[in-house]
Amino acid sequence: MEKTLRMSLLFDFYGPLLTERQQNVFDLYFNDDLSLGEIAEELLVSRQAVYDTLRRVGLVLEDFEQKLGLLQKHQERQLIYEEILSLVQLVRSQCGDSPPLTAIEEQIQKARGAS
């Protein structure tokens, strides 16, 4: 998985556990796409301080994931949902279009979005 995408997913799960400053630096770098220099200028700190904060945030997020495994569990659930949807589509192709199957698919799609 691309590092930026992984960091964003980890932040989605564990971001509230970071300090406000760490959240702010992460947001400016990954979401607002500012450079280290731009962030340093905005926060009135050195470029090195921004770099150190981002590095520390990455380590903290990875540590949370190692201990709690929320991202891994989420990805496993997504694979299970995909598998179930494939099976429902297989049943649909063998039995024809059926409203109960549509309801099942809708519930699966809803669960996918919630997890």
C-alpha positions in Angstrom: 0.0 0.0 0.0 1.3 3.4 -0.9 2.8 5.1 2.2 0.7 8.3 1.8 -2.5 6.3 1.5 -1.5 4.1 4.5 -0.8 7.2 6.6 -4.1 8.7 5.7 -6.0 5.5 6.6 -4.1 5.2 9.9 -4.9 8.8 10.6 -8.6 8.1 10.0 -8.5 5.5 12.7 -6.0 6.9 15.2 -5.8 10.6 14.5 -7.9 11.6 17.5 -5.3 10.0 19.7 -2.6 12.4 18.5 -2.0 15.8 20.1 -3.7 18.8 18.5 -0.3 20.0 17.1 0.5 16.5 15.6 -3.0 16.5 14.0 -2.5 20.0 12.6 1.0 19.2 11.1 -0.4 16.0 9.6 -3.4 17.7 8.1 -1.3 20.5 6.6 1.2 18.0 5.1 -1.1 15.2 3.9 -4.4 16.9 3.3 -3.4 20.5 2.4 -0.3 19.3 0.5 2.0 21.9 2.0 5.7 21.5 1.9 7.8 21.2 5.1 9.0 24.8 4.6 5.4 26.1 4.1 4.3 24.4 7.3 7.3 25.6 9.2 6.6 29.2 8.0 2.9 28.9 9.0 3.6 27.4 12.4 6.7 29.6 13.1 9.0 26.6 13.7 11.9 25.2 11.8 11.6 22.9 8.8 13.4 20.3 10.9 10.8 20.5 13.7 8.1 19.8 11.1 10.0 16.9 9.7 10.6 15.5 13.2 6.9 15.9 14.0 5.8 14.1 10.9 8.3 11.3 11.5 7.1 10.9 15.1 3.4 10.9 13.9 4.2 8.1 11.5 5.8 6.1 14.2 3.0 6.7 16.7 0.3 5.8 14.1 2.2 2.6 13.2 2.6 1.8 16.9 -1.2 2.2 17.4 -1.8 -0.1 14.4 0.6 -2.7 15.7 -1.1 -2.8 19.1 -4.7 -2.4 18.0 -4.9 -3.6 14.4 -7.9 -1.5 13.5 -6.8 -0.9 9.9 -5.9 -4.6 9.4 -9.4 -5.6 10.7 -11.0 -3.0 8.5 -9.2 -4.3 5.4 -10.1 -7.9 6.3 -13.8 -6.9 6.6 -13.7 -5.1 3.2 -12.4 -8.4 1.6 -15.2 -10.4 3.3 -17.8 -7.9 2.0 -16.4 -8.2 -1.5 -16.6 -12.0 -1.3 -20.2 -11.9 0.0 -21.2 -9.5 -2.8 -19.6 -11.8 -5.4 -21.5 -14.8 -3.9 -24.8 -12.8 -4.0 -24.1 -11.9 -7.6 -23.4 -15.5 -8.4 -26.7 -16.6 -6.8 -28.5 -13.8 -8.7 -27.0 -15.0 -12.0 -28.2 -18.5 -11.3 -31.7 -17.6 -9.9 -32.6 -14.5 -11.7 -33.2 -11.0 -10.4 -34.7 -11.2 -7.0 -35.8 -8.4 -4.6 -34.6 -10.2 -1.5 -31.1 -10.4 -3.0 -31.2 -6.7 -3.8 -32.1 -6.0 -0.1 -29.1 -8.2 0.9 -26.8 -6.3 -1.4 -28.0 -3.0 -0.1 -27.4 -4.1 3.5 -23.9 -5.3 2.6 -23.1 -2.0 0.8 -24.4 -0.1 3.9 -22.2 -2.3 6.2 -19.1 -1.7 3.9 -19.6 2.1 4.2 -20.0 2.0 8.0 -16.9 -0.1 8.7 
